Amino acid sequence: MPEEIGSRPIRVAIIGCGRVARRHVARFRQDPRVEIAVLCDPDRANAERLAREFGVDARIETDESRALRREVVDFAVLASPTTVHHRQAMVGLTEGLDLL
């Protein structure tokens, strides 16, 4: 039986680790109901920098397909360039994730 979300923090993936992602991470860090589980950026250094800046102990990914897996996260924020949103959204929706 799957674990109920109410008994644990909601796991979020941040896809894209630039300026927009910083705003989301800052807000999620203030909410104890949320765990930033994955930071994903094609440039690993961007994701690692964001994790260090906000003190986030998240899995670092460079491949959105690995980041957007239902067994890893409950929902995802697409903070990437809009030109790749459709592709990323299709991956997340196929996994049954909620997306922002």
N, C-alpha and C positions, 0 to 999 in steps of 0.2 A: 504494500500500500504506500503510495507516495506521501512524503512528509508534508504536513500542512504548512502553508506559508505563515499562518498566524503564530506558529510556535518557533519561528526563526526570523531573522531579518530578511527582507526582500533583496534578492541578489540582482544587481544591475551591471550591465556591460556598457561602457562608454566607448563608442566607436568613433575614432578620430580624437586626437589629443591636443588640439590647438586651442586658440583663444576661447571659442564657444564652450569647449569641454571644461575649461577652468571654472566657468560660471556654474555649470551643473555639478561638478565635483564639490565646489565650495558649499553649495546648498545641501547636497546629499550628506556631506560630512556633519552637518548640523542635525540630521534626523537619525535617531538611534534605531529607527525601524528599517533603515536601508544599509546594506553592505555593498560597497563598490567591489565587485568580485573580479571584474576584468577591465583592463585598459587596453585598447587595441588601436594601433596606428601602423601604417606601412613602414614608418621609420621608428624602429624600436626605441631609439634614444628619446623621441618625443614622449612616448608612453612612460618610460623610466623617469624622465624629468618631472612629469606630472605627478607620478606616484611619490617621488621624493618631496616635491614642493608641498603636497598636502598630507604627507605622512600616511599614504594609503598602502596597505599590504594587499595588493591585488595581483592576480595573474596577469602577466604581460603577454600580449599576442600581437603578431604582425599580420595574421590572416583572419579576416572577419568570419569566415566559415567556422573556424575553430572557436572563435569568441562567441558566436551566436548559437550556442548549443543549449537546448532545453535543460539538460542535466547539469549545466554549469550556471546558468542565469535564469531569472524569471522575466526580466524585461530588459530592453536596451534603449539607449539614447543614441540616435544617429547625429553626431556632432561633426561629421565629415563634410567635405564639399558636396553641394547639392547634386553635382553631376554623377555621383555614385550612390545617392540615396535609393534609387529604384532597385538597383542590384542588391544592395544590402538589405533593404526592406523585404525583398522577395525571399532572401535567405532566412531572415528572422521570422517571417510569417510562415514559411514552410516548417520551421521548427515549433510553431505555435506560440511564439513570443508576442507580448505586447510591446509596441514600439512608440517612441516619442521622436 
